[in-house]
């Protein structure tokens, strides 16, 4: 594969030299003169196509066609102004003129584009398989601007080498990585506080209804209450659930569990061990649940550990606080909710 890589590089670079040499040969064979400005005309064409792609954002084919037109016009102007008046002059005069035109084009390019190296925007990106191997084409070049923000994945990393603007980009990436870590740490604190408040609604207030109300969007909760109330009114008056409110139903359904918790647990401290992004994995039903809360900014699978303080003499046999639990939390409209 290393040989193939060198072969492709040699052919591509050699092809450029061959085209230039072909131009020299054709000019000499027809006009019997050495056009030392030939390479400089090609250089101007290269800068024209670069500017068309980099600054104007034109497609590569359009940029090449523009360079061909500019080089053609430039060649005609050079021939009419510099070479045609010397058709009958000694060959030395033509040679000196060609060198002068070459210097003129070189220094004009220096004034316009300076001496810094330029890299074309990528024409081909990604990986291309060749003979069972893989050729990777990557973008390199001068950084002329910086984005407002850079989002890195939790395990993302970036290596930047170079000078000047590359160092600036490296500093920006470093800042972005630090900002990402800080944001994740802040999210952990917010999730811990949110889950602690939900847990305390059960432990201190003894109300599962309040905990559920705190954990889901207000409009979704009200809709559930209204639907439940409408349903219980359709029941037979002899049914024990007839006319029951949603709060009464929840407390009755979970009364045994709530009583066990309030009798045994003194306090619960929730700590978040890890947050894994799952925003892209939210189901349609979950997204609909937060439709009226605003944009879903974040969604995590939180690995949590519960540090439970039991009351003296409480039966703790039914509690396992050693294992990590998982819960999905969503931040929508600036508020945290439990999604599952």
C-alpha positions in Angstrom: 0.0 0.0 0.0 2.9 2.4 0.7 4.2 1.8 -2.8 0.8 2.4 -4.3 0.5 5.7 -2.3 3.9 6.9 -3.7 2.9 5.8 -7.2 -0.3 7.8 -7.1 1.5 10.9 -5.7 4.2 10.6 -8.3 1.7 10.3 -11.2 -0.4 13.3 -10.0 2.7 15.5 -9.5 4.4 14.3 -12.7 1.2 15.0 -14.7 1.4 18.7 -13.7 5.1 18.9 -14.7 4.2 17.1 -18.0 1.5 19.6 -18.9 3.9 22.5 -18.3 6.6 20.8 -20.3 4.1 20.2 -23.1 3.3 23.9 -23.2 7.0 24.9 -23.5 7.5 22.4 -26.3 4.4 23.5 -28.3 5.4 27.2 -28.0 9.0 26.5 -29.0 7.9 24.2 -31.9 5.5 26.8 -33.3 7.0 30.2 -32.5 10.7 29.1 -32.1 11.0 30.9 -28.8 11.4 29.9 -25.1 8.4 31.4 -23.3 9.9 31.7 -19.7 6.6 33.2 -18.6 4.7 30.0 -19.4 4.9 28.6 -15.9 3.9 31.9 -14.4 0.8 32.0 -16.6 -0.2 28.6 -15.2 0.6 30.0 -11.7 -1.9 32.8 -12.3 -4.5 30.2 -13.4 -3.9 28.3 -10.2 -4.6 31.4 -8.1 -7.7 32.3 -10.1 -9.2 28.8 -9.6 -8.2 28.9 -5.9 -9.9 32.3 -5.4 -13.0 31.1 -7.3 -13.4 28.1 -5.0 -12.2 29.6 -1.7 -13.6 33.1 -1.7 -16.5 32.8 -4.2 -17.5 29.3 -3.2 -17.8 28.1 -6.9 -17.7 24.4 -7.8 -14.3 23.0 -8.8 -15.3 22.6 -12.5 -16.5 26.2 -12.8 -13.3 27.4 -11.1 -11.1 25.5 -13.6 -13.1 26.8 -16.5 -12.7 30.3 -15.2 -8.9 29.8 -14.8 -8.7 28.6 -18.4 -10.5 31.7 -19.7 -8.3 34.0 -17.6 -5.1 32.3 -18.7 -6.2 32.4 -22.4 -6.9 36.1 -22.2 -3.6 36.7 -20.3 -1.7 34.7 -23.0 -3.2 36.8 -25.8 -2.4 40.1 -24.0 1.2 39.0 -23.4 1.6 37.9 -27.0 0.2 41.2 -28.4 2.1 43.5 -26.0 5.4 41.8 -25.4 6.1 39.2 -28.1 4.4 40.4 -31.3 6.4 43.7 -31.5 9.6 41.5 -31.4 8.8 39.1 -34.2 11.7 40.4 -36.3 14.0 41.1 -33.4 17.1 39.0 -32.5 16.3 35.9 -30.4 18.2 37.4 -27.4 15.7 40.3 -27.2 12.8 37.9 -27.2 14.5 35.8 -24.5 15.1 38.8 -22.3 11.5 40.0 -22.8 10.2 36.5 -21.8 12.3 36.7 -18.6 11.0 40.2 -17.9 7.3 39.1 -18.3 8.0 36.1 -16.0 9.4 38.4 -13.3 6.5 40.8 -13.8 3.9 38.0 -13.3 5.7 36.6 -10.3 6.0 39.9 -8.5 2.4 40.9 -9.3 1.2 37.6 -7.7 3.4 38.4 -4.6 1.7 41.8 -4.3 -1.8 40.4 -4.7 -1.6 37.0 -2.9 1.5 37.4 -0.8 4.1 34.6 -0.3 2.1 32.4 2.1 1.3 28.9 0.9 -2.3 28.2 -0.1 -4.2 25.0 0.0 -7.2 24.3 -2.2 -10.6 23.5 -0.6 -11.1 19.7 -0.8 -12.6 18.5 -4.1 -12.8 14.9 -2.9 -13.3 14.0 0.7 -13.7 10.8 2.7 -12.2 7.4 1.9 -11.9 5.8 -1.6 -11.2 2.1 -1.9 -8.5 1.2 -4.5 -7.4 -2.4 -5.2 -8.7 -3.6 -1.8 -7.0 -0.8 0.0 -8.3 2.6 1.3 -7.1 6.1 0.2 -8.1 8.7 2.7 -8.5 12.3 1.5 -8.5 14.9 4.2 -8.8 18.7 4.3 -5.8 20.8 5.2 -5.0 24.4 4.8 -5.0 27.8 6.4 -7.7 28.6 8.9 -9.1 32.0 8.0 -11.9 32.2 10.5 -13.2 30.5 13.6 -16.7 29.1 14.4 -18.7 30.6 17.2 -18.6 27.3 19.0 -17.3 23.8 18.6 -19.2 20.8 20.0 -17.1 17.8 20.9 -18.4 14.4 21.9 -17.6 13.2 25.4 -14.8 11.0 24.0 -13.9 13.4 21.2 -10.3 14.6 20.8 -8.5 16.8 18.3 -4.8 17.2 17.4 -3.8 20.4 15.7 -0.3 21.2 14.5 1.1 24.2 12.8 1.5 27.9 13.4 -0.5 31.1 13.7 -4.1 30.3 12.9 -3.6 26.6 13.6 -2.5 27.5 17.1 -5.6 29.7 17.4 -7.8 26.8 16.3 -6.1 24.5 18.8 -6.7 26.9 21.6 -10.4 27.2 20.5 -10.7 23.4 20.5 -9.1 23.2 23.9 -11.5 25.8 25.2 -14.4 23.9 23.6 -13.4 20.6 25.2 -13.1 22.3 28.6 -16.5 24.0 28.1 -18.0 20.6 27.2 -16.7 19.0 30.4 -17.9 22.0 32.5 -21.3 21.8 30.9 -21.6 18.1 31.6 -20.5 18.6 35.2 -23.2 21.3 35.5 -25.8 19.0 34.0 -24.9 16.3 36.6 -25.4 18.7 39.4 -28.8 19.8 38.0 -30.0 16.2 37.5 -28.9 15.3 41.0 -30.8 18.2 42.5 -33.9 17.4 40.3 -33.9 13.7 41.3 -33.3 14.5 44.9 -36.4 16.8 45.0 -38.5 14.0 43.3 -37.2 11.4 45.9 -37.9 13.7 48.8 -41.5 14.2 47.7 -41.9 10.5 48.5 -39.7 10.2 51.6 -40.7 13.4 53.4 -44.1 14.2 52.0 -45.2 10.6 51.6 -46.8 11.5 48.3 -46.2 9.6 45.0 -48.7 11.9 43.4 -46.5 15.0 44.1 -43.4 13.1 42.9 -45.0 12.2 39.6 -46.4 15.7 39.1 -42.9 17.1 39.6 -41.3 14.5 37.2 -43.4 15.1 34.1 -44.6 18.2 32.1 -47.5 20.1 33.7 -49.7 20.0 30.6 -49.1 16.3 30.1 -49.9 15.6 33.8 -53.1 17.7 33.6 -54.2 15.9 30.4 -53.7 12.5 32.2 -55.7 13.7 35.2 -58.6 14.9 33.0 -58.6 11.7 31.0 -58.6 9.6 34.2 -61.4 11.7 35.7 -63.5 11.4 32.6 -63.0 7.6 32.6 -63.9 7.1 36.3 -67.2 9.0 35.7 -68.2 6.5 33.1 -67.9 3.6 35.6 -70.8 2.0 37.4 -71.6 3.9 40.6 -71.0 0.6 42.5 -67.4 0.4 41.3 -65.0 1.4 44.0 -63.1 3.6 41.4 -66.2 5.5 40.5 -65.5 9.3 40.8 -62.0 8.7 42.0 -59.4 11.4 41.3 -56.1 10.6 39.8 -54.4 11.6 43.1 -56.6 9.2 45.0 -55.8 6.4 42.5 -52.0 6.9 42.7 -52.0 7.0 46.5 -54.2 3.9 46.7 -52.1 2.1 44.1 -48.8 2.8 45.8 -49.9 3.1 49.4 -48.1 0.0 50.5 -44.8 1.0 48.9 -45.0 4.6 50.1 -45.8 3.4 53.7 -42.7 1.1 53.6 -40.5 3.9 52.4 -41.7 6.5 54.9 -41.4 4.1 57.8 -37.9 2.9 56.8 -36.1 5.8 55.0 -34.9 8.9 56.7 -33.3 10.6 53.7 -32.0 9.8 50.2 -29.1 11.4 48.5 -28.9 10.9 44.7 -25.5 11.0 42.9 -25.1 10.8 39.2 -22.2 8.6 38.2 -22.4 9.1 34.4 -24.6 10.9 31.8 -24.9 9.3 28.3 -26.4 11.4 25.5 -29.6 9.8 24.2 -31.4 12.7 22.5 -31.3 11.1 19.1 -32.8 7.9 20.6 -35.9 9.4 22.1 -39.1 7.8 20.8 -41.9 9.7 19.0 -44.1 9.3 22.1 -41.4 10.7 24.4 -40.9 13.7 22.1 -44.7 14.3 21.9 -44.7 14.3 25.7 -42.6 17.4 25.7 -44.1 19.1 22.7 -45.5 22.0 24.6 -42.5 22.5 26.9 -40.2 24.1 24.2 -37.2 22.6 22.4 -35.7 19.5 23.9 -32.2 20.8 24.6 -30.7 17.6 26.2 -31.6 14.0 27.0 -29.4 11.7 29.0 -29.4 8.2 30.3 -28.3 8.8 33.8 -26.5 6.2 35.9 -27.4 7.0 39.4 -26.5 5.7 42.9 -28.8 6.2 45.9 -27.2 6.9 49.3 -30.0 6.0 51.7 -30.0 6.9 55.3 -32.4 4.5 57.2 -34.3 5.2 60.4 -33.0 3.4 63.5 -34.4 -0.1 63.7 -35.8 0.0 60.2 -36.1 -3.2 58.1 -33.6 -2.7 55.3 -33.7 -6.2 53.8 -35.8 -5.0 50.8 -33.3 -2.3 49.7 -30.3 -2.6 47.5 -28.3 0.6 47.3 -25.0 -0.9 46.0 -26.0 -1.3 42.3 -26.2 1.6 39.9 -29.6 2.4 38.5 -30.5 3.9 35.1 -33.1 6.6 34.4 -33.7 8.7 31.3 -33.9 12.5 31.9 -34.8 15.2 29.5 -34.3 19.0 29.6 -37.0 20.8 27.7 -37.8 24.5 27.9 -35.1 24.8 30.6 -36.7 22.2 33.0 -35.7 18.7 33.8 -38.2 15.8 33.5 -38.1 12.0 33.8 -38.7 10.2 30.5 -38.5 6.6 31.7 
